[in-house]
Amino acid sequence: MTLWTAPALRAATSGSLAGEPGVTGISIDTRTLQPGDLFVALRDARDGHDFVAEALARGAAAAMVDRDPPGVAPDAPLLRVADTLAGLRALGAAGRARMGGRVVAVTGSVGKTGTKEMLRLLLGAFGPTHAAVASYNNHWGVPLTLARMPADSAFAVIEIGMNNPGEILPLSRLARPHAVAVTAIGEAHIGHMGGLAAVAEEKGSIAGGLLPGGAAVLPRDSAFFPRLAEIARAAGAGRILGFGEDAAAEIRLAEAAILPDGRTRVVFALGGRMVEAVMPAMGLHHASNACCALALVAALGLDPAAAAPALASYAPGAGRGAPREIRVNSGIALLIDESYNAAPPAMRAALRTLALRPGGRRVAVLGDMRELGEFSAALHEGLAPEAALADLVFTCGPEMARLHALLPEGKRGAHAADSAALAPIVQRALRPGDVVLVKGALGSRMALVVRALTESST
């Protein structure tokens, strides 16, 4: 099905395009490009213009460029714009403008992607729902998600993140949501922000993109709830819903427990009704994300109780806690892959969840958390109580060395300079029956440990 016609591409981007190609998708990466896609030549670590010829050879219907790409014929289907990032933003704005359904936007220090994926399921119970396939939540990810949105979508879920001050508001204004949510306020990116209060201000700015009278869903358990509510009201929110365990929360998490089979059972108080759901994902943090997601369903005027059964289909994605069996020393261990990222609240939650896992030894393999600035030392050292819940802890990186030094001697597995050096040490130490958590910031490259463990089991 055609996503964008040639006239629509020209109108949206004010660009020139020879011929009348229609495109069926949008791509920024030739490795995942599908025939019929519009390839957008963005500049990042590498210049996308260097890959235009490859994209066209792979079947791209057209390519958005702002200069002549090498190795491409003059009559190639090129959508020429003044700047490709600005062109992608314009295409995202046009995608939002033509969509007649309802949009929700989600931000927060942790839980954004999990909440987004839950909403994909929950809102899917009411109609066609569009959401990004990955954590596309930055200055190119949000417009890409909007540009990929089918015009007939009934709902869209837009994840919005940040690394520095001032990044969330323009993305929320681009998305123009009917409802917004802040999942949590925590220390993620605190090194760029200066403190938790500044994090709360930035996260709260998502309300600035709300359509008039829209709803804001906020964490009632957070000390920053009053300030977040104040920001939302000043932005014109017509309704504020709190979620969490607090008795005043409109959508309340009444119970949460880990079942013997590793699933998470949750009970929500939805007004006067108690609604139960069981998710095939282990961790009490999933219960909080589900509570936020149900509150967003309610914020759109839909029945969260009718949507709640869809949570039974939720499972965390790759690198976000998905369990898998691995072979170690002629036996089987369970690997919990959380290598995608690690903010302090998420690290603490993962370690607490590891302690609840049934099985043999609980083994934590931890890499540095990043973007914590002057708070880094204290936040790494502050993991000691949760890390000590594990039976054995392996660490890598200069910041995790601080945690390693604080652990009881019997729980110190080993410390290494980086994940590549740590991986073979962990391989040799594992035993059948172990439950192994691997977690760290993306920059810590803990996926190398996961790869070593999984490749050795094949």
Secondary structure per residue as TSV (DSSP state, phi and psi in degrees):
chain	resnum	aa	ss	phi	psi
A	1	M	-	360.0	136.0
A	2	T	-	-70.4	127.8
A	3	L	S	-89.2	-43.6
A	4	W	B	-137.0	128.6
A	5	T	-	-83.5	163.5
A	6	A	H	-59.3	-45.4
A	7	P	H	-60.6	-37.2
A	8	A	H	-68.1	-37.4
A	9	L	H	-63.6	-44.2
A	10	R	H	-62.6	-45.1
A	11	A	H	-65.7	-40.3
A	12	A	H	-69.3	-38.5
A	13	T	H	-105.3	-6.2
A	14	S	T	56.5	31.1
A	15	G	-	-101.7	172.5
A	16	S	E	-108.9	142.1
A	17	L	E	-148.9	117.6
A	18	A	S	-77.2	143.2
A	19	G	S	81.1	-174.1
A	20	E	-	-129.0	51.7
A	21	P	-	-71.3	139.4
A	22	G	-	-104.1	144.3
A	23	V	B	-114.6	147.8
A	24	T	S	-107.3	-4.9
A	25	G	E	-166.6	175.5
A	26	I	E	-125.6	134.6
A	27	S	E	-133.9	147.2
A	28	I	S	-121.8	7.3
A	29	D	-	-143.4	117.9
A	30	T	T	-65.2	-20.9
A	31	R	T	-68.8	-26.6
A	32	T	T	-115.9	5.4
A	33	L	-	-62.6	140.9
A	34	Q	-	-113.1	147.2
A	35	P	T	-53.0	135.0
A	36	G	T	96.8	-8.1
A	37	D	E	-73.3	154.8
A	38	L	E	-90.2	119.7
A	39	F	E	-91.0	123.8
A	40	V	E	-101.9	118.0
A	41	A	-	-85.7	81.8
A	42	L	-	-82.6	159.5
A	43	R	B	-107.0	122.4
A	44	D	S	-138.4	-124.5
A	45	A	S	-61.3	-31.5
A	46	R	S	-131.1	158.9
A	47	D	B	-87.0	119.5
A	48	G	G	-60.5	-21.6
A	49	H	G	-62.5	-26.9
A	50	D	G	-70.2	-9.8
A	51	F	G	-114.5	5.6
A	52	V	H	-63.3	-44.0
A	53	A	H	-60.1	-42.0
A	54	E	H	-64.0	-41.8
A	55	A	H	-60.8	-44.3
A	56	L	H	-66.6	-37.2
A	57	A	H	-65.9	-29.3
A	58	R	T	-82.5	-2.4
A	59	G	T	109.6	10.4
A	60	A	-	-58.5	137.5
A	61	A	S	-72.4	-31.2
A	62	A	E	-164.1	169.6
A	63	A	E	-136.0	135.2
A	64	M	E	-88.6	123.8
A	65	V	E	-136.8	159.5
A	66	D	S	-124.5	8.8
A	67	R	S	-153.7	169.2
A	68	D	-	-70.6	119.2
A	69	P	-	-79.7	148.0
A	70	P	T	-70.7	144.8
A	71	G	T	73.1	20.0
A	72	V	-	-117.2	133.6
A	73	A	-	-65.0	148.7
A	74	P	T	-58.6	-29.0
A	75	D	T	-95.3	14.8
A	76	A	S	-65.3	152.4
A	77	P	-	-74.0	84.9
A	78	L	E	-108.9	124.9
A	79	L	E	-88.4	103.8
A	80	R	E	-91.4	124.3
A	81	V	-	-131.0	168.6
A	82	A	S	-70.7	-34.1
A	83	D	-	-154.5	129.1
A	84	T	H	-69.7	-35.4
A	85	L	H	-66.4	-43.5
A	86	A	H	-63.6	-35.9
A	87	G	H	-64.8	-40.1
A	88	L	H	-65.0	-40.9
A	89	R	H	-61.6	-42.2
A	90	A	H	-63.3	-39.6
A	91	L	H	-67.3	-37.9
A	92	G	H	-63.9	-42.1
A	93	A	H	-63.2	-39.4
A	94	A	H	-68.4	-37.0
A	95	G	H	-62.4	-40.3
A	96	R	H	-67.7	-40.9
A	97	A	H	-65.1	-33.5
A	98	R	H	-88.1	-8.0
A	99	M	-	-86.4	123.3
A	100	G	-	-94.4	1.2
A	101	G	S	-84.9	-160.0
A	102	R	E	-113.3	143.1
A	103	V	E	-119.0	136.6
A	104	V	E	-119.7	147.6
A	105	A	E	-125.6	137.7
A	106	V	E	-126.0	131.8
A	107	T	E	-135.5	-179.8
A	108	G	-	147.7	159.5
A	109	S	S	-69.0	-32.8
A	110	V	S	-143.5	159.4
A	111	G	-	87.2	2.5
A	112	K	H	-61.9	-51.6
A	113	T	H	-69.3	-40.4
A	114	G	H	-61.3	-43.7
A	115	T	H	-64.6	-40.4
A	116	K	H	-59.6	-45.0
A	117	E	H	-67.9	-36.2
A	118	M	H	-64.2	-41.0
A	119	L	H	-65.3	-34.6
A	120	R	H	-56.1	-41.6
A	121	L	H	-73.6	-47.0
A	122	L	H	-64.2	-48.6
A	123	L	H	-72.8	-25.0
A	124	G	H	-61.9	-19.6
A	125	A	T	-70.8	-15.4
A	126	F	T	-111.4	-14.6
A	127	G	S	166.9	173.6
A	128	P	-	-57.9	126.2
A	129	T	E	-123.1	131.2
A	130	H	E	-108.9	136.7
A	131	A	E	-153.7	159.0
A	132	A	-	-64.3	149.4
A	133	V	S	-77.8	-16.0
A	134	A	S	-144.2	-166.2
A	135	S	-	-81.3	62.3
A	136	Y	-	-85.6	82.1
A	137	N	-	-123.9	14.0
A	138	N	S	-110.6	-159.2
A	139	H	T	-65.9	-23.0
A	140	W	T	-105.7	-26.0
A	141	G	H	-68.5	-40.6
A	142	V	H	-67.0	-50.6
A	143	P	H	-62.7	-32.4
A	144	L	H	-63.3	-43.0
A	145	T	H	-62.2	-42.0
A	146	L	H	-69.2	-38.2
A	147	A	H	-68.0	-29.1
A	148	R	T	-83.0	-4.9
A	149	M	-	-75.2	122.4
A	150	P	-	-61.2	141.5
A	151	A	T	-62.9	-26.1
A	152	D	T	-93.7	15.0
A	153	S	-	-62.5	133.9
A	154	A	S	-78.9	-32.3
A	155	F	E	-142.1	153.5
A	156	A	E	-139.5	141.8
A	157	V	E	-117.7	118.3
A	158	I	E	-112.9	119.6
A	159	E	E	-90.8	131.7
A	160	I	-	-126.3	124.1
A	161	G	-	-119.2	-176.4
A	162	M	-	-160.5	156.0
A	163	N	S	-118.9	-26.3
A	164	N	S	-137.2	162.9
A	165	P	T	-60.1	145.5
A	166	G	T	86.2	7.2
A	167	E	S	-91.2	-27.8
A	168	I	H	-77.2	-44.2
A	169	L	H	-56.7	-50.2
A	170	P	H	-62.9	-30.8
A	171	L	H	-72.7	-36.9
A	172	S	H	-66.9	-39.3
A	173	R	H	-64.8	-32.9
A	174	L	H	-67.5	-40.7
A	175	A	H	-75.2	-28.3
A	176	R	-	45.5	63.0
A	177	P	-	-75.7	154.9
A	178	H	S	-83.3	-25.1
A	179	A	E	-147.5	146.3
A	180	V	E	-129.3	159.5
A	181	A	E	-141.6	145.2
A	182	V	E	-112.7	115.7
A	183	T	-	-72.3	-41.1
A	184	A	-	-168.6	157.3
A	185	I	-	-113.8	118.9
A	186	G	-	-147.5	-168.7
A	187	E	S	-86.0	5.8
A	188	A	T	-58.1	132.7
A	189	H	T	60.7	18.6
A	190	I	H	-63.4	-24.7
A	191	G	H	-63.8	-25.9
A	192	H	H	-91.4	-11.7
A	193	M	H	-106.6	-30.0
A	194	G	S	98.4	-13.0
A	195	G	S	164.5	167.7
A	196	L	H	-65.8	-33.8
A	197	A	H	-62.0	-39.0
A	198	A	H	-69.1	-35.8
A	199	V	H	-60.1	-44.8
A	200	A	H	-62.3	-41.0
A	201	E	H	-61.2	-45.6
A	202	E	H	-65.4	-45.9
A	203	K	H	-63.8	-40.6
A	204	G	H	-64.1	-22.4
A	205	S	G	-66.8	-9.7
A	206	I	G	-58.7	-26.9
A	207	A	G	-66.8	-18.2
A	208	G	G	-66.0	-16.7
A	209	G	G	-95.4	-2.4
A	210	L	-	-57.4	139.8
A	211	L	-	-66.3	153.5
A	212	P	T	-52.7	130.1
A	213	G	T	79.3	7.7
A	214	G	-	-67.2	175.3
A	215	A	E	-112.1	147.3
A	216	A	E	-119.8	128.3
A	217	V	E	-106.7	122.8
A	218	L	E	-132.0	151.3
A	219	P	E	-74.9	106.3
A	220	R	T	-67.1	-23.7
A	221	D	T	-79.8	-13.6
A	222	S	S	-77.5	142.9
A	223	A	T	-64.1	-18.5
A	224	F	T	-93.6	5.8
A	225	F	H	-55.4	-47.1
A	226	P	H	-59.1	-40.7
A	227	R	H	-69.6	-41.6
A	228	L	H	-60.9	-41.3
A	229	A	H	-64.6	-38.5
A	230	E	H	-63.2	-43.8
A	231	I	H	-61.8	-43.0
A	232	A	H	-65.1	-42.6
A	233	R	H	-63.5	-42.2
A	234	A	H	-63.9	-27.7
A	235	A	T	-82.3	-4.7
A	236	G	T	99.7	14.1
A	237	A	-	-60.7	131.9
A	238	G	S	-88.7	-13.4
A	239	R	E	-152.7	137.5
A	240	I	E	-123.9	126.7
A	241	L	E	-119.2	129.3
A	242	G	E	-94.2	145.7
A	243	F	E	-130.5	156.7
A	244	G	E	133.5	-164.8
A	245	E	S	-85.5	-16.1
A	246	D	S	-57.9	139.4
A	247	A	T	-62.4	-23.5
A	248	A	T	-84.5	-4.3
A	249	A	-	-68.3	132.8
A	250	E	S	-66.1	-36.8
A	251	I	E	-115.2	105.4
A	252	R	E	-106.6	136.9
A	253	L	E	-84.6	101.1
A	254	A	E	-82.8	-38.9
A	255	E	E	-146.1	149.6
A	256	A	E	-152.7	132.3
A	257	A	E	-151.9	149.2
A	258	I	E	-91.1	124.2
A	259	L	-	-80.8	159.8
A	260	P	T	-57.4	-27.7
A	261	D	T	-86.6	5.5
A	262	G	S	93.5	-5.8
A	263	R	-	-79.3	164.9
A	264	T	E	-113.2	122.4
A	265	R	E	-98.7	130.5
A	266	V	E	-130.6	147.0
A	267	V	E	-126.3	127.1
A	268	F	E	-112.0	141.7
A	269	A	E	-97.5	109.4
A	270	L	E	-110.4	90.3
A	271	G	T	66.1	-120.9
A	272	G	T	-93.5	5.2
A	273	R	E	-108.3	145.2
A	274	M	E	-107.3	126.0
A	275	V	E	-123.7	129.7
A	276	E	E	-106.9	145.1
A	277	A	E	-144.6	149.0
A	278	V	E	-123.4	123.5
A	279	M	E	-107.9	137.2
A	280	P	S	-79.7	49.5
A	281	A	S	-144.8	134.8
A	282	M	-	-97.3	129.6
A	283	G	-	142.6	131.6
A	284	L	H	-69.4	-21.9
A	285	H	H	-65.5	-28.2
A	286	H	H	-64.5	-33.4
A	287	A	H	-64.8	-40.8
A	288	S	H	-64.8	-42.9
A	289	N	H	-61.5	-40.9
A	290	A	H	-64.2	-37.6
A	291	C	H	-63.2	-43.2
A	292	C	H	-62.7	-44.0
A	293	A	H	-62.7	-42.4
A	294	L	H	-65.4	-34.8
A	295	A	H	-64.9	-35.6
A	296	L	H	-68.0	-36.7
A	297	V	H	-58.7	-46.6
A	298	A	H	-63.4	-36.9
A	299	A	H	-62.6	-26.0
A	300	L	T	-86.1	2.9
A	301	G	T	82.4	15.0
A	302	L	-	-98.5	167.3
A	303	D	-	-89.7	108.1
A	304	P	H	-65.0	-29.8
A	305	A	H	-64.5	-35.8
A	306	A	H	-70.4	-28.7
A	307	A	H	-86.0	-27.3
A	308	A	G	-51.8	-37.5
A	309	P	G	-57.5	-22.8
A	310	A	G	-65.4	-19.4
A	311	L	G	-63.2	-19.5
A	312	A	G	-64.4	-14.6
A	313	S	G	-99.0	-0.9
A	314	Y	-	-77.4	135.1
A	315	A	-	-144.6	140.0
A	316	P	-	-65.1	150.4
A	317	G	-	-81.4	-178.6
A	318	A	T	-59.7	132.5
A	319	G	T	78.5	6.1
A	320	R	T	-125.1	29.4
A	321	G	T	109.4	5.7
A	322	A	E	-68.5	125.6
A	323	P	E	-85.2	150.9
A	324	R	E	-154.6	149.7
A	325	E	E	-81.5	141.5
A	326	I	E	-129.7	154.6
A	327	R	E	-93.5	127.1
A	328	V	E	-135.9	125.9
A	329	N	T	46.1	54.0
A	330	S	T	64.2	25.7
A	331	G	E	-147.7	-169.6
A	332	I	E	-120.0	135.1
A	333	A	E	-123.3	166.1
A	334	L	E	-109.4	122.8
A	335	L	E	-100.5	127.9
A	336	I	E	-107.4	105.7
A	337	D	E	-90.3	104.1
A	338	E	E	-120.1	40.1
A	339	S	-	-79.8	-6.1
A	340	Y	S	-67.4	-42.3
A	341	N	-	-166.2	173.6
A	342	A	-	-162.6	97.6
A	343	A	-	-90.6	156.3
A	344	P	H	-52.6	-45.2
A	345	P	H	-62.1	-38.9
A	346	A	H	-69.1	-35.9
A	347	M	H	-64.2	-44.7
A	348	R	H	-62.9	-42.5
A	349	A	H	-64.0	-40.8
A	350	A	H	-65.0	-39.6
A	351	L	H	-68.3	-38.4
A	352	R	H	-66.1	-38.3
A	353	T	H	-67.3	-40.2
A	354	L	H	-55.9	-40.7
A	355	A	H	-63.3	-24.1
A	356	L	H	-89.3	-10.4
A	357	R	-	-67.2	130.2
A	358	P	-	-71.8	149.6
A	359	G	S	141.6	-158.8
A	360	G	S	-84.8	-130.4
A	361	R	-	-66.6	141.3
A	362	R	E	-95.1	117.0
A	363	V	E	-115.6	124.7
A	364	A	E	-106.7	131.9
A	365	V	E	-121.7	109.2
A	366	L	E	-122.5	134.1
A	367	G	E	-111.8	166.7
A	368	D	-	-54.2	143.7
A	369	M	-	-87.4	152.1
A	370	R	-	-121.0	169.5
A	371	E	S	59.5	37.2
A	372	L	-	-105.7	-7.6
A	373	G	G	54.4	-134.7
A	374	E	G	-66.6	-13.0
A	375	F	G	-91.1	-4.6
A	376	S	H	-59.5	-48.2
A	377	A	H	-59.5	-48.2
A	378	A	H	-65.8	-37.2
A	379	L	H	-72.8	-35.6
A	380	H	H	-69.2	-43.8
A	381	E	H	-64.9	-31.9
A	382	G	T	-69.0	-10.3
A	383	L	T	-77.6	-8.5
A	384	A	H	-54.3	-45.0
A	385	P	H	-60.8	-43.5
A	386	E	H	-72.1	-39.7
A	387	A	H	-63.3	-33.9
A	388	A	T	-69.0	-11.3
A	389	L	T	-70.8	-22.0
A	390	A	S	-77.7	160.5
A	391	D	S	-82.9	-28.0
A	392	L	E	-151.8	135.6
A	393	V	E	-128.1	126.1
A	394	F	E	-110.4	139.2
A	395	T	E	-134.5	158.1
A	396	C	E	-148.0	153.8
A	397	G	S	99.8	154.6
A	398	P	T	-64.6	-32.5
A	399	E	T	-77.2	-39.8
A	400	M	H	-68.8	-16.3
A	401	A	H	-60.1	-31.5
A	402	R	H	-64.3	-42.9
A	403	L	H	-66.7	-43.7
A	404	H	H	-54.2	-40.8
A	405	A	H	-68.1	-23.8
A	406	L	H	-90.7	-13.0
A	407	L	S	-73.7	148.9
A	408	P	-	-56.5	142.4
A	409	E	G	-55.3	-37.3
A	410	G	G	-70.4	-13.0
A	411	K	G	-104.3	-1.7
A	412	R	E	-81.4	107.9
A	413	G	E	-72.4	-67.0
A	414	A	E	-171.6	160.5
A	415	H	E	-125.3	140.8
A	416	A	E	-134.0	163.7
A	417	A	S	-65.9	-35.6
A	418	D	S	-153.1	177.5
A	419	S	H	-68.2	-33.5
A	420	A	H	-63.2	-38.6
A	421	A	H	-74.7	-30.3
A	422	L	H	-76.7	-33.4
A	423	A	H	-53.1	-50.7
A	424	P	H	-67.4	-27.3
A	425	I	H	-65.9	-44.2
A	426	V	H	-65.3	-43.4
A	427	Q	H	-53.1	-46.8
A	428	R	H	-69.8	-28.0
A	429	A	H	-85.5	-20.7
A	430	L	-	-71.7	149.9
A	431	R	-	-125.3	157.5
A	432	P	T	-56.9	138.8
A	433	G	T	92.8	-12.6
A	434	D	-	-65.1	150.9
A	435	V	E	-113.9	119.5
A	436	V	E	-117.5	117.7
A	437	L	E	-97.8	128.3
A	438	V	E	-118.2	119.2
A	439	K	E	-149.2	143.9
A	440	G	-	178.2	169.6
A	441	A	-	-63.6	154.4
A	442	L	G	-55.6	-39.2
A	443	G	G	-68.0	-16.2
A	444	S	G	-79.9	-10.0
A	445	R	T	57.4	44.9
A	446	M	T	-69.9	-13.0
A	447	A	H	-61.2	-23.4
A	448	L	H	-64.1	-37.9
A	449	V	H	-67.4	-44.6
A	450	V	H	-58.7	-45.4
A	451	R	H	-62.0	-42.3
A	452	A	H	-62.4	-41.6
A	453	L	H	-70.4	-38.5
A	454	T	H	-77.6	-37.2
A	455	E	H	-67.9	-33.4
A	456	S	T	-72.0	-14.0
A	457	S	T	-97.7	0.9
A	458	T	-	-98.7	360.0
